[in-house]
Amino acid sequence: MSSSEDLSNEITLSKHTKTRHQGKFTASIFFVPHYCNCHRETSFQGGGMNGTAIENFVCVIFNVSFMNCTWHVGRTASRDTQYFLYWKTSVNEDFTGCQNYITDNYGRNIGCSFQNVTIKDKIADFLVNGSRSGQNILSYKKKIFLYRIEKLTPPLNVTVNCTEASHGCEIRWQPPRTSHTKRHACFKYEIVIENKADPKKTIKTTSKTARNITGNSYIFGTFSTEKRYSVKIRATDNGCLVSSSWGEWSTPVEFGEELTSTSYMLFLIPVLAASLILSLCAVRIYLKKTSPTIPQPKYPFPELSPEDFQREYKNQYIKHETGEIITIIEEMK
């Protein structure tokens, strides 16, 4: 049976009409009435040899818009068996083939990576069929609600504000990023607060867990200024079209003794620097007042203007001429 024939047979089966196969055929159907947070899944296996169809088909949406689908090769599939994945999110669409396969050591396709996936309330149809020269491969089809397979991202912007007077801390955060819901009420959270160990103070590591927290804040009421803590948060569904599995943990945020000491040092360093400068200024002023004053000559080398220089030259010249005349007269006598 060709890939196109398998695809046609699977589409016919989704319409619940009778279909004939020359090979063996098995079908399993599971339905639950449609309502919020509902689930309906249908899987089919078309004609071919038993054990050649894929197994353990799993898809996961992560980082809002990325999706990976993986599977195991059939138990009786040979090394030259090859599988192909097709999917669609609307009955009005055609199946689209995978563009980025994941392969095993034998070059067989065992998964597919997708980008730019949007969830909303979409139901996706997945079809995996196979090919091998001279052998029919069982095809596999599965219908999945996309929101149910999303791995939620960590809550955003986790901050901690502690006050020593009340011995309490307010922990705040923002909901995880998703492509299909922006309502804060659609999420509930699990919070883990860990008290860090300190061998110097014989403090052991302990933790406190709070589950099913709604809203975007939590009050930690047993805060001690002598201890150091860390907090991490993850999210899950709270009655909307959101995955019921717990999402990714946020990066731990530390607070308590260590951060308090660091903040104190950041405040203390500028104060000490300013005090040192004032002390040096005071010493300099004191030394100026107590040191003896050495008198300095006033204008010891006055500067001569061009007129003063000419006048001085004339006076020297006149004195010189007068001296020569007096000398001549005395010799004549």
Secondary structure, DSSP 8 states (H G I E B T S, - for coil): --HHHHHHHHHHHHTT-----SS--EEEEE-----TT---EEEEE-SSBTT-S-EEEEEEEETTTEEEEEEE--TT--TT-EEEEEEESSTTS--EE-SSEEE-TTS-EEEEEE-S---TT-EEEEEEEEEBTTB-B--EEEEEEGGGGB-----EEEEEEEETTTTEEEEEEE----SS---GGGEEEEEEEEE--BGGGTB--EEEEEEEE-SSEEEE----TTSEEEEEEEEEESSSSS-SS-------EEEEHHHHHHHHHHHHHHHHHHHHHHHHHHHHHHHHHHS------SSSS----HHHHHHHHHHHHHHHHHHHHHHHHHHH-
